[in-house]
Amino acid sequence: MSLLDKKIFDLKLAAKQITRNAKKLQKDEAKERRQCWLHVMRGQQDIARIHAENAVRNRNQSVGLLQLGARLQSTVNHIEAAKLQNKISSAIESVVFSMAVATRAMNIPSITHTMDKFEKMTDYLDTRHSYAAEALSGNQPIGSDQVDQLMANIIEEARLDIKNAMPSPEHTQVIPPLPLPPSDTELNEKLANLRNNYH
């Protein structure tokens, strides 16, 4: 296995690792949504909002990592195609080595920068747009409208759950009122009758 093949293999592993990290963030998002729902049900809106912010943050990071993983995989596929056609120049080879170093350290901005350099060198890449390194590193701001929308959705779900848990009027059983307790005079008469029967 040549050094270039080893670097291509490392890039494939890095793409898979990035995709796994994105899936983990999706699971974390689901957990945060559940916590938000539980706190909404308890009437703790402030704590629910914190969990909603975490859910939105996890979703945004997951989307960014999925895009980066797909972009890295596409780059690897094009490098392999160029290698098969013997069109690997020394400049492309140096970019591949730089990308392998960046992926080993999981340095997202460096990976993005190196892929941008690679895309400038090749004419046949179908992914030509650039991603902001800050967005992929998870530092993008969370929009309050996203959090508000998530909170509204969870509150609506909570209302539906409460509504479904309560019995409907046509299925409720009418319980007859309890009889009034007997008065003291009635109790005394019953007690006297019982004494007379046992004598």
MODELLER restraints for C-alpha pairs under 7 A, 6 or more apart:
rsr = mdl.restraints
at = mdl.atoms
rsr.add(forms.Gaussian(group=physical.xy_distance, feature=features.Distance(at['CA:7:A'], at['CA:96:A']), mean=6.97, stdev=0.5))
rsr.add(forms.Gaussian(group=physical.xy_distance, feature=features.Distance(at['CA:7:A'], at['CA:97:A']), mean=6.47, stdev=0.5))
rsr.add(forms.Gaussian(group=physical.xy_distance, feature=features.Distance(at['CA:7:A'], at['CA:100:A']), mean=5.80, stdev=0.5))
rsr.add(forms.Gaussian(group=physical.xy_distance, feature=features.Distance(at['CA:8:A'], at['CA:76:A']), mean=6.57, stdev=0.5))
rsr.add(forms.Gaussian(group=physical.xy_distance, feature=features.Distance(at['CA:10:A'], at['CA:100:A']), mean=6.39, stdev=0.5))
rsr.add(forms.Gaussian(group=physical.xy_distance, feature=features.Distance(at['CA:11:A'], at['CA:76:A']), mean=6.80, stdev=0.5))
rsr.add(forms.Gaussian(group=physical.xy_distance, feature=features.Distance(at['CA:11:A'], at['CA:100:A']), mean=5.85, stdev=0.5))
rsr.add(forms.Gaussian(group=physical.xy_distance, feature=features.Distance(at['CA:11:A'], at['CA:103:A']), mean=6.86, stdev=0.5))
rsr.add(forms.Gaussian(group=physical.xy_distance, feature=features.Distance(at['CA:12:A'], at['CA:73:A']), mean=6.56, stdev=0.5))
rsr.add(forms.Gaussian(group=physical.xy_distance, feature=features.Distance(at['CA:12:A'], at['CA:76:A']), mean=6.81, stdev=0.5))
rsr.add(forms.Gaussian(group=physical.xy_distance, feature=features.Distance(at['CA:14:A'], at['CA:103:A']), mean=5.90, stdev=0.5))
rsr.add(forms.Gaussian(group=physical.xy_distance, feature=features.Distance(at['CA:15:A'], at['CA:69:A']), mean=4.86, stdev=0.5))
rsr.add(forms.Gaussian(group=physical.xy_distance, feature=features.Distance(at['CA:15:A'], at['CA:72:A']), mean=5.89, stdev=0.5))
rsr.add(forms.Gaussian(group=physical.xy_distance, feature=features.Distance(at['CA:15:A'], at['CA:73:A']), mean=5.84, stdev=0.5))
rsr.add(forms.Gaussian(group=physical.xy_distance, feature=features.Distance(at['CA:18:A'], at['CA:65:A']), mean=6.16, stdev=0.5))
rsr.add(forms.Gaussian(group=physical.xy_distance, feature=features.Distance(at['CA:18:A'], at['CA:69:A']), mean=5.52, stdev=0.5))
rsr.add(forms.Gaussian(group=physical.xy_distance, feature=features.Distance(at['CA:19:A'], at['CA:65:A']), mean=6.67, stdev=0.5))
rsr.add(forms.Gaussian(group=physical.xy_distance, feature=features.Distance(at['CA:19:A'], at['CA:66:A']), mean=5.72, stdev=0.5))
rsr.add(forms.Gaussian(group=physical.xy_distance, feature=features.Distance(at['CA:19:A'], at['CA:69:A']), mean=5.63, stdev=0.5))
rsr.add(forms.Gaussian(group=physical.xy_distance, feature=features.Distance(at['CA:22:A'], at['CA:62:A']), mean=4.38, stdev=0.5))
rsr.add(forms.Gaussian(group=physical.xy_distance, feature=features.Distance(at['CA:22:A'], at['CA:65:A']), mean=5.49, stdev=0.5))
rsr.add(forms.Gaussian(group=physical.xy_distance, feature=features.Distance(at['CA:22:A'], at['CA:66:A']), mean=5.90, stdev=0.5))
rsr.add(forms.Gaussian(group=physical.xy_distance, feature=features.Distance(at['CA:23:A'], at['CA:62:A']), mean=6.93, stdev=0.5))
rsr.add(forms.Gaussian(group=physical.xy_distance, feature=features.Distance(at['CA:25:A'], at['CA:58:A']), mean=5.42, stdev=0.5))
rsr.add(forms.Gaussian(group=physical.xy_distance, feature=features.Distance(at['CA:25:A'], at['CA:59:A']), mean=6.92, stdev=0.5))
rsr.add(forms.Gaussian(group=physical.xy_distance, feature=features.Distance(at['CA:25:A'], at['CA:62:A']), mean=5.52, stdev=0.5))
rsr.add(forms.Gaussian(group=physical.xy_distance, feature=features.Distance(at['CA:26:A'], at['CA:58:A']), mean=6.70, stdev=0.5))
rsr.add(forms.Gaussian(group=physical.xy_distance, feature=features.Distance(at['CA:26:A'], at['CA:59:A']), mean=6.30, stdev=0.5))
rsr.add(forms.Gaussian(group=physical.xy_distance, feature=features.Distance(at['CA:26:A'], at['CA:62:A']), mean=6.24, stdev=0.5))
rsr.add(forms.Gaussian(group=physical.xy_distance, feature=features.Distance(at['CA:28:A'], at['CA:58:A']), mean=6.77, stdev=0.5))
rsr.add(forms.Gaussian(group=physical.xy_distance, feature=features.Distance(at['CA:29:A'], at['CA:55:A']), mean=4.43, stdev=0.5))
rsr.add(forms.Gaussian(group=physical.xy_distance, feature=features.Distance(at['CA:29:A'], at['CA:58:A']), mean=5.38, stdev=0.5))
rsr.add(forms.Gaussian(group=physical.xy_distance, feature=features.Distance(at['CA:29:A'], at['CA:59:A']), mean=6.15, stdev=0.5))
rsr.add(forms.Gaussian(group=physical.xy_distance, feature=features.Distance(at['CA:32:A'], at['CA:51:A']), mean=5.26, stdev=0.5))
rsr.add(forms.Gaussian(group=physical.xy_distance, feature=features.Distance(at['CA:32:A'], at['CA:52:A']), mean=6.65, stdev=0.5))
rsr.add(forms.Gaussian(group=physical.xy_distance, feature=features.Distance(at['CA:32:A'], at['CA:54:A']), mean=6.43, stdev=0.5))
rsr.add(forms.Gaussian(group=physical.xy_distance, feature=features.Distance(at['CA:32:A'], at['CA:55:A']), mean=5.19, stdev=0.5))
rsr.add(forms.Gaussian(group=physical.xy_distance, feature=features.Distance(at['CA:33:A'], at['CA:51:A']), mean=6.71, stdev=0.5))
rsr.add(forms.Gaussian(group=physical.xy_distance, feature=features.Distance(at['CA:33:A'], at['CA:52:A']), mean=6.28, stdev=0.5))
rsr.add(forms.Gaussian(group=physical.xy_distance, feature=features.Distance(at['CA:33:A'], at['CA:55:A']), mean=5.96, stdev=0.5))
rsr.add(forms.Gaussian(group=physical.xy_distance, feature=features.Distance(at['CA:35:A'], at['CA:51:A']), mean=6.37, stdev=0.5))
rsr.add(forms.Gaussian(group=physical.xy_distance, feature=features.Distance(at['CA:36:A'], at['CA:48:A']), mean=4.26, stdev=0.5))
rsr.add(forms.Gaussian(group=physical.xy_distance, feature=features.Distance(at['CA:36:A'], at['CA:49:A']), mean=6.88, stdev=0.5))
rsr.add(forms.Gaussian(group=physical.xy_distance, feature=features.Distance(at['CA:36:A'], at['CA:51:A']), mean=5.10, stdev=0.5))
rsr.add(forms.Gaussian(group=physical.xy_distance, feature=features.Distance(at['CA:36:A'], at['CA:52:A']), mean=5.85, stdev=0.5))
rsr.add(forms.Gaussian(group=physical.xy_distance, feature=features.Distance(at['CA:37:A'], at['CA:48:A']), mean=7.00, stdev=0.5))
rsr.add(forms.Gaussian(group=physical.xy_distance, feature=features.Distance(at['CA:37:A'], at['CA:154:A']), mean=5.70, stdev=0.5))
rsr.add(forms.Gaussian(group=physical.xy_distance, feature=features.Distance(at['CA:37:A'], at['CA:158:A']), mean=6.75, stdev=0.5))
rsr.add(forms.Gaussian(group=physical.xy_distance, feature=features.Distance(at['CA:39:A'], at['CA:45:A']), mean=6.70, stdev=0.5))
rsr.add(forms.Gaussian(group=physical.xy_distance, feature=features.Distance(at['CA:39:A'], at['CA:47:A']), mean=6.53, stdev=0.5))
rsr.add(forms.Gaussian(group=physical.xy_distance, feature=features.Distance(at['CA:39:A'], at['CA:48:A']), mean=5.09, stdev=0.5))
rsr.add(forms.Gaussian(group=physical.xy_distance, feature=features.Distance(at['CA:40:A'], at['CA:48:A']), mean=5.83, stdev=0.5))
rsr.add(forms.Gaussian(group=physical.xy_distance, feature=features.Distance(at['CA:40:A'], at['CA:155:A']), mean=6.43, stdev=0.5))
rsr.add(forms.Gaussian(group=physical.xy_distance, feature=features.Distance(at['CA:41:A'], at['CA:158:A']), mean=6.27, stdev=0.5))
rsr.add(forms.Gaussian(group=physical.xy_distance, feature=features.Distance(at['CA:49:A'], at['CA:151:A']), mean=6.83, stdev=0.5))
rsr.add(forms.Gaussian(group=physical.xy_distance, feature=features.Distance(at['CA:52:A'], at['CA:147:A']), mean=5.82, stdev=0.5))
rsr.add(forms.Gaussian(group=physical.xy_distance, feature=features.Distance(at['CA:52:A'], at['CA:150:A']), mean=6.48, stdev=0.5))
rsr.add(forms.Gaussian(group=physical.xy_distance, feature=features.Distance(at['CA:52:A'], at['CA:151:A']), mean=6.48, stdev=0.5))
rsr.add(forms.Gaussian(group=physical.xy_distance, feature=features.Distance(at['CA:53:A'], at['CA:147:A']), mean=5.69, stdev=0.5))
rsr.add(forms.Gaussian(group=physical.xy_distance, feature=features.Distance(at['CA:56:A'], at['CA:146:A']), mean=6.98, stdev=0.5))
rsr.add(forms.Gaussian(group=physical.xy_distance, feature=features.Distance(at['CA:56:A'], at['CA:147:A']), mean=6.65, stdev=0.5))
rsr.add(forms.Gaussian(group=physical.xy_distance, feature=features.Distance(at['CA:57:A'], at['CA:142:A']), mean=6.47, stdev=0.5))
rsr.add(forms.Gaussian(group=physical.xy_distance, feature=features.Distance(at['CA:61:A'], at['CA:136:A']), mean=6.64, stdev=0.5))
rsr.add(forms.Gaussian(group=physical.xy_distance, feature=features.Distance(at['CA:61:A'], at['CA:138:A']), mean=5.47, stdev=0.5))
rsr.add(forms.Gaussian(group=physical.xy_distance, feature=features.Distance(at['CA:64:A'], at['CA:135:A']), mean=6.85, stdev=0.5))
rsr.add(forms.Gaussian(group=physical.xy_distance, feature=features.Distance(at['CA:64:A'], at['CA:136:A']), mean=5.15, stdev=0.5))
rsr.add(forms.Gaussian(group=physical.xy_distance, feature=features.Distance(at['CA:65:A'], at['CA:136:A']), mean=6.42, stdev=0.5))
rsr.add(forms.Gaussian(group=physical.xy_distance, feature=features.Distance(at['CA:82:A'], at['CA:88:A']), mean=5.88, stdev=0.5))
rsr.add(forms.Gaussian(group=physical.xy_distance, feature=features.Distance(at['CA:92:A'], at['CA:118:A']), mean=6.71, stdev=0.5))
rsr.add(forms.Gaussian(group=physical.xy_distance, feature=features.Distance(at['CA:95:A'], at['CA:114:A']), mean=6.58, stdev=0.5))
rsr.add(forms.Gaussian(group=physical.xy_distance, feature=features.Distance(at['CA:95:A'], at['CA:118:A']), mean=6.31, stdev=0.5))
rsr.add(forms.Gaussian(group=physical.xy_distance, feature=features.Distance(at['CA:98:A'], at['CA:114:A']), mean=6.84, stdev=0.5))
rsr.add(forms.Gaussian(group=physical.xy_distance, feature=features.Distance(at['CA:99:A'], at['CA:111:A']), mean=5.93, stdev=0.5))
rsr.add(forms.Gaussian(group=physical.xy_distance, feature=features.Distance(at['CA:99:A'], at['CA:114:A']), mean=5.80, stdev=0.5))
rsr.add(forms.Gaussian(group=physical.xy_distance, feature=features.Distance(at['CA:102:A'], at['CA:110:A']), mean=5.82, stdev=0.5))
rsr.add(forms.Gaussian(group=physical.xy_distance, feature=features.Distance(at['CA:102:A'], at['CA:111:A']), mean=5.44, stdev=0.5))
rsr.add(forms.Gaussian(group=physical.xy_distance, feature=features.Distance(at['CA:103:A'], at['CA:111:A']), mean=6.29, stdev=0.5))
rsr.add(forms.Gaussian(group=physical.xy_distance, feature=features.Distance(at['CA:108:A'], at['CA:133:A']), mean=6.80, stdev=0.5))
rsr.add(forms.Gaussian(group=physical.xy_distance, feature=features.Distance(at['CA:108:A'], at['CA:136:A']), mean=6.66, stdev=0.5))
rsr.add(forms.Gaussian(group=physical.xy_distance, feature=features.Distance(at['CA:108:A'], at['CA:137:A']), mean=6.16, stdev=0.5))
rsr.add(forms.Gaussian(group=physical.xy_distance, feature=features.Distance(at['CA:109:A'], at['CA:133:A']), mean=4.66, stdev=0.5))
rsr.add(forms.Gaussian(group=physical.xy_distance, feature=features.Distance(at['CA:112:A'], at['CA:133:A']), mean=6.55, stdev=0.5))
rsr.add(forms.Gaussian(group=physical.xy_distance, feature=features.Distance(at['CA:116:A'], at['CA:130:A']), mean=6.88, stdev=0.5))
rsr.add(forms.Gaussian(group=physical.xy_distance, feature=features.Distance(at['CA:119:A'], at['CA:125:A']), mean=6.48, stdev=0.5))
rsr.add(forms.Gaussian(group=physical.xy_distance, feature=features.Distance(at['CA:119:A'], at['CA:128:A']), mean=6.81, stdev=0.5))
rsr.add(forms.Gaussian(group=physical.xy_distance, feature=features.Distance(at['CA:134:A'], at['CA:140:A']), mean=6.34, stdev=0.5))
